[in-house]
Amino acid sequence: MWDKIFSGVDLLKKGMQISWARNAVIRNNIANAETPGFKSSAVEFESIFARSLAGAVYEGDFKPKLTRSKHIDFSWRQPDIEARIVQNDDTSMLFNENNVDIEAENVKLAQNSLYYNTLLTKLNGELARIKLAVRDGK
């Protein structure tokens, strides 16, 4: 039961960790924009996450039979998923074989900052709800 209470918090925490890792990769790309031969990297997560959600994982061998639309599927558990860092070897933006597009990286950095701040706001709301429930709504 307790793991279900914090499942939303765990998912938000995972999203924030991946966003933080993506931020580090983007900053590394920007820092090496003038380095000869440097190839940009990216954090791949969304496609991995979508594939894992498509094949929902059930606890043990038991898969419940839901006979009514209002039944709760209690056996589903969140799969353990990890992001991975992939290097872009395809193109070169400059004559020195560097492929970092500084404008695109700055846009990605701004998008990622907004994403992280949104997750942080959502996490604060989730924790406030849990705190309210613990205090019996007082």
C-alpha positions as CSV (number, residue, x, y, z in Angstrom):
1,M,0.0,0.0,0.0
2,W,2.7,2.5,0.9
3,D,4.5,2.0,-2.4
4,K,1.4,3.0,-4.2
5,I,1.2,6.3,-2.2
6,F,4.6,7.3,-3.3
7,S,4.5,5.9,-6.9
8,G,3.8,9.4,-8.3
9,V,6.7,10.9,-6.3
10,D,9.0,8.2,-7.6
11,L,8.0,8.8,-11.2
12,L,8.5,12.5,-10.8
13,K,11.9,11.9,-9.1
14,K,13.0,9.7,-12.0
15,G,11.9,12.4,-14.5
16,M,13.9,15.0,-12.6
17,Q,17.0,12.8,-12.5
18,I,16.8,12.3,-16.3
19,S,16.3,16.0,-16.9
20,W,19.3,16.7,-14.7
21,A,21.4,14.3,-16.7
22,R,20.1,15.8,-20.0
23,N,21.1,19.2,-18.7
24,A,24.7,18.0,-18.1
25,V,24.9,16.5,-21.6
26,I,23.6,19.7,-23.2
27,R,26.0,21.9,-21.2
28,N,28.9,19.6,-22.2
29,N,27.9,20.0,-25.9
30,I,27.8,23.8,-25.5
31,A,31.2,23.8,-23.7
32,N,32.7,21.9,-26.5
33,A,31.2,23.8,-29.4
34,E,34.6,25.0,-30.6
35,T,36.5,21.7,-29.9
36,P,37.9,20.2,-33.1
37,G,36.4,16.7,-33.8
38,F,33.9,16.8,-30.9
39,K,30.7,15.0,-31.6
40,S,27.5,16.1,-29.7
41,S,25.6,13.7,-27.4
42,A,22.0,13.5,-26.4
43,V,20.0,11.7,-23.6
44,E,17.6,9.1,-25.0
45,F,14.7,8.5,-22.7
46,E,11.3,9.2,-24.2
47,S,11.4,6.4,-26.7
48,I,12.6,3.9,-24.0
49,F,9.8,5.1,-21.7
50,A,7.2,4.7,-24.4
51,R,8.3,1.2,-25.2
52,S,8.3,0.2,-21.5
53,L,4.8,1.5,-21.0
54,A,3.6,-0.4,-24.1
55,G,4.6,-3.7,-22.3
56,A,3.3,-3.1,-18.8
57,V,4.9,-5.4,-16.3
58,Y,2.9,-7.4,-13.8
59,E,4.0,-8.7,-10.4
60,G,4.9,-12.4,-10.6
61,D,2.9,-14.7,-12.8
62,F,-0.5,-13.3,-11.6
63,K,-2.4,-11.2,-14.1
64,P,-5.8,-10.2,-12.7
65,K,-9.0,-10.5,-14.7
66,L,-10.9,-7.3,-14.8
67,T,-14.6,-8.0,-15.4
68,R,-15.9,-4.4,-14.9
69,S,-14.6,-1.1,-16.0
70,K,-14.4,0.2,-12.4
71,H,-12.2,-2.6,-11.2
72,I,-8.7,-1.4,-10.2
73,D,-5.8,-3.1,-11.8
74,F,-3.7,-3.5,-8.7
75,S,-0.9,-5.7,-10.0
76,W,0.7,-3.4,-12.4
77,R,4.1,-2.1,-11.4
78,Q,6.2,0.6,-12.9
79,P,9.0,-0.9,-14.9
80,D,12.6,0.0,-14.1
81,I,13.8,2.2,-17.0
82,E,17.0,4.0,-17.5
83,A,18.0,6.7,-19.9
84,R,21.0,6.3,-22.1
85,I,23.5,8.8,-23.6
86,V,23.9,8.5,-27.3
87,Q,26.5,10.2,-29.5
88,N,25.6,11.8,-32.8
89,D,28.3,10.8,-35.3
90,D,26.3,11.6,-38.4
91,T,27.0,15.2,-39.3
92,S,29.6,17.9,-39.0
93,M,28.5,21.6,-38.5
94,L,32.0,23.0,-38.9
95,F,35.1,22.4,-41.0
96,N,36.9,21.0,-37.9
97,E,34.5,18.0,-37.9
98,N,32.6,19.4,-34.9
99,N,28.8,18.8,-35.1
100,V,27.5,21.0,-32.3
101,D,24.8,23.4,-33.4
102,I,25.1,26.1,-30.6
103,E,21.6,27.6,-31.3
104,A,19.9,24.2,-31.2
105,E,21.7,23.3,-28.0
106,N,20.6,26.6,-26.4
107,V,17.0,25.8,-27.4
108,K,17.3,22.3,-25.9
109,L,18.7,23.8,-22.7
110,A,15.8,26.2,-22.4
111,Q,13.3,23.4,-23.0
112,N,14.9,21.1,-20.5
113,S,15.0,23.9,-17.9
114,L,11.2,24.4,-18.3
115,Y,10.6,20.7,-18.2
116,Y,12.7,20.3,-14.9
117,N,10.9,23.3,-13.3
118,T,7.5,21.8,-14.3
119,L,8.4,18.5,-12.7
120,L,9.6,20.3,-9.6
121,T,6.3,22.2,-9.3
122,K,4.4,18.9,-9.8
123,L,6.5,17.2,-7.2
124,N,5.8,20.0,-4.6
125,G,2.1,19.6,-5.3
126,E,2.3,15.8,-4.8
127,L,4.2,16.1,-1.5
128,A,1.7,18.8,-0.3
129,R,-1.2,16.3,-1.0
130,I,0.6,13.6,0.9
131,K,1.2,16.0,3.8
132,L,-2.4,17.0,3.8
133,A,-3.5,13.3,3.9
134,V,-1.2,12.6,6.8
135,R,-2.6,15.5,8.8
136,D,-6.2,14.1,8.1
137,G,-7.0,17.1,6.0
138,K,-6.4,19.7,8.8
